Amino acid sequence: MAPPIICIVGKKKSGKTTFIEKLLPELRALGISVGTIKHDAHSFEMDVEGKDSWRHRQAGSETVVVSSPDRVALIKKVERELSLEQLAEQFFSDRKLIITEGYFRSDYPKIEIHRSEAHEHPLCSTGNEKDKKLIAMVSDVGVDTGQPTFGLDEAKEVAAHIARQHLGWVQSGMWER
C-alpha cells in the first residue's frame, strides 16, 4: 500500500526546497520514514557523462540500476510521465510518508510556501483552498486561507501538524495504535 502524499507547492523562488530541507529532519525526529519526489516539468539528466551508468544508457539500455550495499539508483526511460500514484506504489511502499516538491495540479493535500519578497500573492487563497486541497500555509506574512498558517522557520510545527492530521499522531506526541 502506498503511503500518504503531501505536496509542498509555491511559486518559483518561494523557498520550497529550503523549507523541505528544514521539514525532513523534523519529520525524521518524529520517527517518520520519509521519501521525496521532485517534480520537474522539463526533461532532466542524472547521469554524469563518462560514468558507467551514462555509458550503459548511451549504448542503448532503457533501464539502468546502480546498486551498492547502502543505495540503489534507477534510471528508466518512460513513454509518459508516471503519476504520483504509480511512483508511490512502485518506489515508496516501505515509507510512512511521501513529500513532493511541486504537483500543484494534483489531487493530494498541499502545503504552500509563500515569501512576500518573491511574490505579492500566494497560489492559494480563501476561495480556492478547498479545491486545491490546501492543508497549511507557510509564509513570512499573514495570509488568510482558512487553513493553519506557519512561519518559514516553523518546520517543527509543520511536521507535528502533518503527523497529527495525516498519520494518526495524537497531541501528546504518541502514535495512535
GROMACS elastic network, one bead per residue, 0.5 to 0.9 nm:
[ bonds ]
;  ai    aj funct       b0    kb
    1    88     6  0.86864   500
    1    89     6  0.66543   500
    1    93     6  0.59308   500
    1    94     6  0.88551   500
    2     5     6  0.86405   500
    2    85     6  0.76389   500
    2    88     6  0.54644   500
    2    89     6  0.50295   500
    2    90     6  0.84688   500
    2    91     6  0.89494   500
    2    92     6  0.66390   500
    2    93     6  0.50531   500
    2    94     6  0.83189   500
    2    95     6  0.82073   500
    2    96     6  0.85056   500
    2    97     6  0.87047   500
    3    88     6  0.70766   500
    3    89     6  0.82576   500
    3    92     6  0.71653   500
    3    93     6  0.63940   500
    3    94     6  0.81922   500
    3    95     6  0.64332   500
    3    96     6  0.53848   500
    3    97     6  0.52112   500
    3    98     6  0.65499   500
    4    88     6  0.87907   500
    4    96     6  0.72170   500
    4    97     6  0.52796   500
    4    98     6  0.61862   500
    4    99     6  0.86557   500
    4   108     6  0.88031   500
    4   166     6  0.73043   500
    4   167     6  0.80099   500
    5    84     6  0.84612   500
    5    88     6  0.82436   500
    5    97     6  0.61676   500
    5    99     6  0.59362   500
    5   100     6  0.72562   500
    5   108     6  0.65187   500
    5   109     6  0.71587   500
    5   110     6  0.88538   500
    6    97     6  0.78049   500
    6    98     6  0.63189   500
    6    99     6  0.50723   500
    6   100     6  0.63063   500
    6   101     6  0.89445   500
    6   108     6  0.64366   500
    6   109     6  0.53030   500
    6   110     6  0.56742   500
    6   111     6  0.73060   500
    6   162     6  0.83906   500
    6   166     6  0.89417   500
    7    98     6  0.83316   500
    7    99     6  0.58188   500
    7   101     6  0.60159   500
    7   102     6  0.62429   500
    7   103     6  0.64338   500
    7   104     6  0.72692   500
    7   106     6  0.84120   500
    7   108     6  0.66921   500
    7   109     6  0.61766   500
    7   111     6  0.62331   500
    7   112     6  0.82548   500
    8    16     6  0.65629   500
    8    17     6  0.87625   500
    8    19     6  0.87886   500
    8    20     6  0.77506   500
    8    99     6  0.69641   500
    8   100     6  0.58080   500
    8   102     6  0.59597   500
    8   103     6  0.79929   500
    8   104     6  0.81014   500
    8   109     6  0.88233   500
    8   110     6  0.57887   500
    8   112     6  0.58379   500
    8   113     6  0.70946   500
    9    14     6  0.88976   500
    9    16     6  0.66811   500
    9   100     6  0.82813   500
    9   101     6  0.62280   500
    9   102     6  0.50170   500
    9   103     6  0.70377   500
    9   104     6  0.58268   500
    9   110     6  0.66036   500
    9   111     6  0.61442   500
    9   113     6  0.61815   500
    9   114     6  0.88718   500
    9   123     6  0.84881   500
   10    13     6  0.81831   500
   10    14     6  0.59634   500
   10    15     6  0.78948   500
   10    16     6  0.66007   500
   10   101     6  0.89020   500
   10   102     6  0.75358   500
   10   104     6  0.78911   500
   10   111     6  0.83716   500
   10   112     6  0.52529   500
   10   113     6  0.50851   500
   10   114     6  0.62178   500
   10   122     6  0.71484   500
   10   123     6  0.65245   500
   10   124     6  0.88583   500
   11    14     6  0.55445   500
   11    15     6  0.86261   500
   11    16     6  0.85057   500
   11   112     6  0.87642   500
   11   113     6  0.79098   500
   11   114     6  0.74387   500
   11   118     6  0.84584   500
   11   119     6  0.76104   500
   11   122     6  0.73737   500
   11   123     6  0.69802   500
   12    15     6  0.79691   500
   12    16     6  0.84140   500
   12   118     6  0.82114   500
   12   119     6  0.88341   500
   13    16     6  0.75433   500
   13   115     6  0.84602   500
   13   118     6  0.64915   500
   13   119     6  0.86854   500
   14    17     6  0.87162   500
   14    18     6  0.89761   500
   14   113     6  0.61376   500
   14   114     6  0.54498   500
   14   115     6  0.53969   500
   14   116     6  0.84210   500
   14   117     6  0.85625   500
   14   118     6  0.60419   500
   14   119     6  0.74890   500
   15    18     6  0.51802   500
   15    19     6  0.60713   500
   15    20     6  0.85842   500
   15   113     6  0.65509   500
   15   114     6  0.74391   500
   15   115     6  0.72765   500
   15   152     6  0.87396   500
   16    19     6  0.52590   500
   16    20     6  0.61820   500
   16    21     6  0.86726   500
   16   101     6  0.68575   500
   16   102     6  0.84911   500
   16   112     6  0.82289   500
   16   113     6  0.59713   500
   16   114     6  0.85087   500
   17    20     6  0.50400   500
   17    21     6  0.61882   500
   17    22     6  0.87769   500
   17   101     6  0.72330   500
   18    21     6  0.51310   500
   18    22     6  0.65956   500
   18    23     6  0.88059   500
   19    22     6  0.50745   500
   19    23     6  0.60622   500
   19    24     6  0.87008   500
   19   113     6  0.77694   500
   19   138     6  0.88931   500
   19   152     6  0.70906   500
   19   153     6  0.80561   500
   19   155     6  0.72129   500
   20    24     6  0.59812   500
   20    25     6  0.89754   500
   20    99     6  0.82139   500
   20   100     6  0.89333   500
   20   101     6  0.79888   500
   20   155     6  0.84039   500
   21    24     6  0.57950   500
   21    25     6  0.74019   500
   22    25     6  0.62948   500
   22    26     6  0.70239   500
   22   153     6  0.80125   500
   22   154     6  0.87085   500
   22   155     6  0.58646   500
   22   156     6  0.82306   500
   23    26     6  0.52681   500
   23    27     6  0.62817   500
   23    28     6  0.87089   500
   23   154     6  0.86299   500
   23   156     6  0.68328   500
   23   158     6  0.74219   500
   23   159     6  0.63977   500
   24    27     6  0.51729   500
   24    28     6  0.61659   500
   24    29     6  0.85809   500
   24    34     6  0.74074   500
   24    99     6  0.86580   500
   24   155     6  0.84909   500
   24   159     6  0.81881   500
   25    29     6  0.60326   500
   25    30     6  0.87304   500
   25   155     6  0.89630   500
   25   156     6  0.87517   500
   26    30     6  0.65636   500
   26    31     6  0.89844   500
   26    32     6  0.89367   500
   26   155     6  0.67304   500
   26   156     6  0.53824   500
   26   157     6  0.86995   500
   26   158     6  0.86856   500
   26   159     6  0.60134   500
   26   160     6  0.83939   500
   27    30     6  0.52050   500
   27    31     6  0.67511   500
   27    32     6  0.54996   500
   27    33     6  0.77714   500
   27    34     6  0.74781   500
   27   155     6  0.88369   500
   27   156     6  0.77577   500
   27   158     6  0.89560   500
   27   159     6  0.53806   500
   27   160     6  0.77873   500
   27   162     6  0.86658   500
   27   163     6  0.80535   500
   28    31     6  0.50152   500
   28    33     6  0.63091   500
   28    34     6  0.72001   500
   29    32     6  0.72946   500
   30   159     6  0.81003   500
   30   160     6  0.80637   500
   30   163     6  0.82439   500
   30   173     6  0.83262   500
   32    95     6  0.80589   500
   32    96     6  0.61033   500
   32    97     6  0.70798   500
   32   163     6  0.84039   500
   33    94     6  0.82432   500
   33    95     6  0.51698   500
   33    96     6  0.51685   500
   33    97     6  0.64455   500
   33    98     6  0.87059   500
   34    92     6  0.87796   500
   34    95     6  0.56746   500
   34    96     6  0.60966   500
   34    98     6  0.56675   500
   34    99     6  0.71304   500
   35    92     6  0.66789   500
   35    95     6  0.63562   500
   35    96     6  0.81553   500
   35    97     6  0.64162   500
   35    99     6  0.63241   500
   35   100     6  0.84316   500
   36    92     6  0.89401   500
   36    97     6  0.85169   500
   36    98     6  0.54355   500
   36   100     6  0.54045   500
   36   101     6  0.76678   500
   37    84     6  0.86448   500
   37    87     6  0.85170   500
   37    98     6  0.73062   500
   37    99     6  0.64647   500
   37   101     6  0.63393   500
   37   102     6  0.84989   500
   38    99     6  0.86401   500
   38   100     6  0.56678   500
   38   102     6  0.66233   500
   38   103     6  0.87068   500
   39    42     6  0.89105   500
   39   100     6  0.72653   500
   39   101     6  0.60285   500
   39   102     6  0.53768   500
   39   103     6  0.65012   500
   40    43     6  0.70564   500
   40    44     6  0.74885   500
   40   101     6  0.89644   500
   40   102     6  0.79897   500
   45    48     6  0.80676   500
   46    54     6  0.87055   500
   46    75     6  0.79243   500
   47    50     6  0.86373   500
   47    51     6  0.73333   500
   47    52     6  0.89092   500
   47    53     6  0.65333   500
   47    54     6  0.51250   500
   47    55     6  0.89020   500
   47    57     6  0.86665   500
   47    75     6  0.83672   500
   48    51     6  0.56931   500
   48    52     6  0.87048   500
   48    53     6  0.79365   500
   48    54     6  0.61119   500
   49    52     6  0.85907   500
   49    53     6  0.87387   500
   49    54     6  0.57500   500
   49    55     6  0.75400   500
   50    53     6  0.83113   500
   50    54     6  0.62276   500
   50    55     6  0.62836   500
   51    54     6  0.53302   500
   51    55     6  0.62433   500
   51    56     6  0.87456   500
   52    56     6  0.60990   500
   52    57     6  0.86528   500
   53    56     6  0.50684   500
   53    57     6  0.63427   500
   53    58     6  0.86319   500
   53    64     6  0.64793   500
   53    65     6  0.77433   500
   53    66     6  0.71138   500
   53    75     6  0.86545   500
   54    57     6  0.51567   500
   54    58     6  0.61022   500
   54    59     6  0.85765   500
   54    64     6  0.87461   500
   55    59     6  0.61109   500
   55    60     6  0.87839   500
   56    59     6  0.51304   500
   56    60     6  0.65782   500
   56    61     6  0.57501   500
   56    62     6  0.87717   500
   56    64     6  0.71526   500
   57    60     6  0.52094   500
   57    62     6  0.64960   500
   57    63     6  0.76765   500
   57    64     6  0.69698   500
   57    75     6  0.87966   500
   58    61     6  0.72980   500
   61    64     6  0.65124   500
   61    76     6  0.87264   500
   61    77     6  0.88488   500
   62    75     6  0.79525   500
   62    76     6  0.57624   500
   62    77     6  0.52741   500
   62    78     6  0.84226   500
   63    74     6  0.71887   500
   63    75     6  0.56729   500
   63    77     6  0.63029   500
   64    73     6  0.81065   500
   64    74     6  0.57982   500
   64    75     6  0.51154   500
   64    76     6  0.62972   500
   65    72     6  0.68914   500
   65    73     6  0.55283   500
   65    75     6  0.63771   500
   65    76     6  0.83766   500
   66    71     6  0.80567   500
   66    72     6  0.56930   500
   66    73     6  0.50920   500
   66    74     6  0.65609   500
   66    75     6  0.86117   500
   67    70     6  0.79755   500
   67    71     6  0.59741   500
   67    73     6  0.65293   500
   67    74     6  0.87627   500
   68    71     6  0.52776   500
   68    72     6  0.63859   500
   69    72     6  0.83839   500
   77    80     6  0.89534   500
   78    81     6  0.68320   500
   78    82     6  0.78716   500
   79    82     6  0.88799   500
   82    85     6  0.80316   500
   82    86     6  0.59661   500
   82    87     6  0.63891   500
   83    86     6  0.51587   500
   83    87     6  0.62744   500
   83    88     6  0.85414   500
   84    87     6  0.50972   500
   84    88     6  0.59662   500
   84    89     6  0.85329   500
   84   103     6  0.85922   500
   84   106     6  0.83194   500
   85    88     6  0.51428   500
   85    89     6  0.61263   500
   85    90     6  0.85101   500
   86    89     6  0.52627   500
   86    90     6  0.59854   500
   86    91     6  0.83431   500
   87    90     6  0.52829   500
   87    91     6  0.57889   500
   87    92     6  0.72634   500
   88    91     6  0.56166   500
   88    93     6  0.66017   500
   88    98     6  0.76761   500
   89    92     6  0.60598   500
   89    93     6  0.57617   500
   90    93     6  0.70428   500
   91    94     6  0.79847   500
   92    95     6  0.54512   500
   92    96     6  0.83850   500
   92    97     6  0.83693   500
   92    98     6  0.75091   500
   93    96     6  0.79013   500
   95    98     6  0.72779   500
   96   167     6  0.82506   500
   97   167     6  0.83078   500
  100   103     6  0.72324   500
  101   104     6  0.88732   500
  102   105     6  0.85526   500
  102   106     6  0.89386   500
  103   106     6  0.53030   500
  103   107     6  0.86744   500
  103   108     6  0.84132   500
  103   110     6  0.88394   500
  104   107     6  0.83136   500
  104   108     6  0.85717   500
  104   110     6  0.75534   500
  104   132     6  0.77475   500
  105   108     6  0.86347   500
  105   132     6  0.76355   500
  106   109     6  0.84475   500
  106   110     6  0.89570   500
  106   132     6  0.82063   500
  107   110     6  0.88371   500
  107   131     6  0.87958   500
  107   132     6  0.73284   500
  107   133     6  0.71031   500
  108   132     6  0.82572   500
  108   133     6  0.65973   500
  108   134     6  0.87792   500
  109   132     6  0.77296   500
  109   134     6  0.58511   500
  109   135     6  0.61349   500
  110   132     6  0.74081   500
  110   133     6  0.59314   500
  110   135     6  0.57244   500
  110   136     6  0.70998   500
  110   137     6  0.86963   500
  111   133     6  0.87468   500
  111   134     6  0.59035   500
  111   135     6  0.57885   500
  111   137     6  0.56070   500
  111   138     6  0.71417   500
  112   122     6  0.77790   500
  112   123     6  0.76372   500
  112   124     6  0.74964   500
  112   134     6  0.73043   500
  112   135     6  0.84655   500
  112   136     6  0.66450   500
  112   138     6  0.60159   500
  112   139     6  0.81768   500
  113   122     6  0.79891   500
  113   136     6  0.89991   500
  113   137     6  0.62701   500
  113   139     6  0.59672   500
  113   152     6  0.78932   500
  114   117     6  0.88854   500
  114   118     6  0.79151   500
  114   119     6  0.73459   500
  114   120     6  0.89094   500
  114   121     6  0.79337   500
  114   122     6  0.57733   500
  114   123     6  0.83370   500
  114   137     6  0.75112   500
  114   138     6  0.61485   500
  114   140     6  0.71228   500
  114   141     6  0.83653   500
  114   143     6  0.89636   500
  114   152     6  0.85090   500
  115   118     6  0.54876   500
  115   119     6  0.63125   500
  115   120     6  0.81330   500
  115   121     6  0.88569   500
  115   122     6  0.82491   500
  115   138     6  0.84159   500
  115   139     6  0.56376   500
  115   140     6  0.57197   500
  115   141     6  0.75893   500
  115   152     6  0.83117   500
  116   119     6  0.51178   500
  116   120     6  0.54387   500
  116   121     6  0.73577   500
  116   122     6  0.84458   500
  116   139     6  0.76303   500
  116   140     6  0.66311   500
  116   141     6  0.67896   500
  117   120     6  0.73544   500
  117   140     6  0.88253   500
  119   122     6  0.69946   500
  121   124     6  0.83942   500
  121   125     6  0.85103   500
  121   143     6  0.88326   500
  122   125     6  0.69373   500
  122   143     6  0.82304   500
  124   127     6  0.81553   500
  124   128     6  0.60834   500
  124   129     6  0.55949   500
  124   132     6  0.73125   500
  124   134     6  0.74175   500
  124   137     6  0.86431   500
  124   145     6  0.70613   500
  125   128     6  0.58194   500
  125   129     6  0.57644   500
  125   143     6  0.77475   500
  125   144     6  0.66400   500
  125   146     6  0.81616   500
  126   129     6  0.58486   500
  126   130     6  0.84899   500
  126   144     6  0.63622   500
  126   146     6  0.62462   500
  126   147     6  0.88657   500
  127   130     6  0.73731   500
  127   131     6  0.81980   500
  127   145     6  0.78025   500
  128   131     6  0.52328   500
  128   132     6  0.60873   500
  128   133     6  0.84610   500
  128   134     6  0.85620   500
  128   145     6  0.84801   500
  129   132     6  0.51656   500
  129   133     6  0.59259   500
  129   134     6  0.51138   500
  129   135     6  0.81302   500
  129   145     6  0.63806   500
  129   146     6  0.76741   500
  129   147     6  0.80050   500
  130   134     6  0.62311   500
  130   135     6  0.85795   500
  131   134     6  0.78924   500
  134   137     6  0.76091   500
  134   145     6  0.83990   500
  134   147     6  0.72592   500
  135   147     6  0.60464   500
  135   148     6  0.72082   500
  135   162     6  0.88844   500
  135   165     6  0.89810   500
  136   145     6  0.83345   500
  136   146     6  0.88160   500
  136   147     6  0.53194   500
  136   149     6  0.57653   500
  136   150     6  0.75331   500
  136   158     6  0.81884   500
  136   161     6  0.87152   500
  137   143     6  0.75823   500
  137   144     6  0.89204   500
  137   145     6  0.76052   500
  137   147     6  0.68779   500
  137   148     6  0.63148   500
  137   150     6  0.61826   500
  137   151     6  0.84482   500
  138   141     6  0.87993   500
  138   143     6  0.88192   500
  138   148     6  0.85722   500
  138   149     6  0.56619   500
  138   151     6  0.54188   500
  138   152     6  0.57528   500
  138   153     6  0.88268   500
  138   154     6  0.81873   500
  138   155     6  0.89912   500
  138   158     6  0.84942   500
  139   142     6  0.70276   500
  139   143     6  0.73084   500
  139   149     6  0.71411   500
  139   150     6  0.63734   500
  139   151     6  0.52491   500
  139   152     6  0.56147   500
  140   143     6  0.88535   500
  140   150     6  0.83058   500
  140   151     6  0.56502   500
  140   152     6  0.60101   500
  140   153     6  0.89957   500
  141   151     6  0.78741   500
  142   149     6  0.75519   500
  142   150     6  0.89772   500
  142   151     6  0.89804   500
  143   146     6  0.88317   500
  143   149     6  0.72325   500
  144   147     6  0.75960   500
  144   149     6  0.81883   500
  145   148     6  0.79611   500
  145   149     6  0.82062   500
  146   149     6  0.87101   500
  150   153     6  0.80620   500
  150   154     6  0.60248   500
  150   155     6  0.82257   500
  150   157     6  0.76003   500
  150   158     6  0.71175   500
  151   154     6  0.52355   500
  151   155     6  0.81491   500
  152   155     6  0.72536   500
  153   156     6  0.82453   500
  154   157     6  0.53582   500
  154   158     6  0.63644   500
  154   159     6  0.87310   500
  155   159     6  0.60376   500
  155   160     6  0.86117   500
  156   159     6  0.51178   500
  156   160     6  0.63605   500
  156   161     6  0.86835   500
  157   160     6  0.51120   500
  157   161     6  0.61629   500
  157   162     6  0.87083   500
  158   162     6  0.62053   500
  158   163     6  0.85599   500
  159   162     6  0.51734   500
  159   163     6  0.61653   500
  159   164     6  0.86446   500
  160   164     6  0.60591   500
  160   165     6  0.84601   500
  160   169     6  0.80378   500
  160   171     6  0.84989   500
  160   173     6  0.84235   500
  161   164     6  0.52213   500
  161   165     6  0.59372   500
  161   166     6  0.81446   500
  161   169     6  0.89493   500
  162   165     6  0.52828   500
  162   166     6  0.55088   500
  162   167     6  0.69426   500
  162   169     6  0.86565   500
  163   166     6  0.56576   500
  163   168     6  0.63960   500
  163   169     6  0.51996   500
  163   170     6  0.81239   500
  163   175     6  0.87625   500
  164   167     6  0.59292   500
  164   168     6  0.54016   500
  164   170     6  0.57498   500
  164   171     6  0.70728   500
  164   173     6  0.88847   500
  164   175     6  0.88283   500
  165   168     6  0.65997   500
  165   169     6  0.74928   500
  165   170     6  0.89339   500
  166   169     6  0.80038   500
  167   175     6  0.82025   500
  167   176     6  0.88628   500
  168   174     6  0.89745   500
  168   175     6  0.62143   500
  168   176     6  0.57207   500
  168   177     6  0.84832   500
  169   172     6  0.81908   500
  169   173     6  0.65462   500
  169   174     6  0.59297   500
  169   176     6  0.58786   500
  170   173     6  0.58352   500
  170   174     6  0.57432   500
  170   175     6  0.61362   500
  170   176     6  0.64775   500
  171   174     6  0.73224   500
  172   175     6  0.87042   500
